[in-house]
Amino acid sequence: MSEREITVTVNGAVRKATVEPRRTLADFLRHDLGLTATHLGCEHGVCGACTVLLDGETVRSCLALAVHADGHEVTTVEGVAPPGEMHPVQAALWESGAFQCGFCTPGFVMAIYGMEQEQRAGLPCPRSRAEIREELSGNICRCSGYQKIIDGAEAVLAGEDR
């Protein structure tokens, strides 16, 4: 397969690279750009650990191809707040004691961040615990009972950590 040159804006920085057409967005982010907070769990789009935003929409980066991001904007968990600072989503999850091992954390942060960004843009957003739970049902955590994750998401979507 012949390689393709792509230009992707990642966390606000324009990045150029040459990739094989079959390279996943997750592998591109992790291996080519060194953004290793995007985790690979199942590599089938089931667990949500690889969730990123592509032009503001949450996507499973293990299922997306890097070439499909050419000319687009990607936000990873490294890009939600300046280094050494926490975004309100991260702070709300920290305050709620949401995580144990942390493997699923980037995926949950990005899923909730995506909801929060939609809310800020005036788009419909989950409001109730049941709606938040439904929205996050595509993310798997093997350590928790999800209650504290929902608590953190509920707090930030209610504006408590802004």
Summary of the structure (lengths in Angstrom):
residues: 162
radius of gyration: 15.6
end to end distance: 47.5
largest distance: 50.3
contacts: 514
relative contact order: 0.16
helix: 35%
strand: 17%
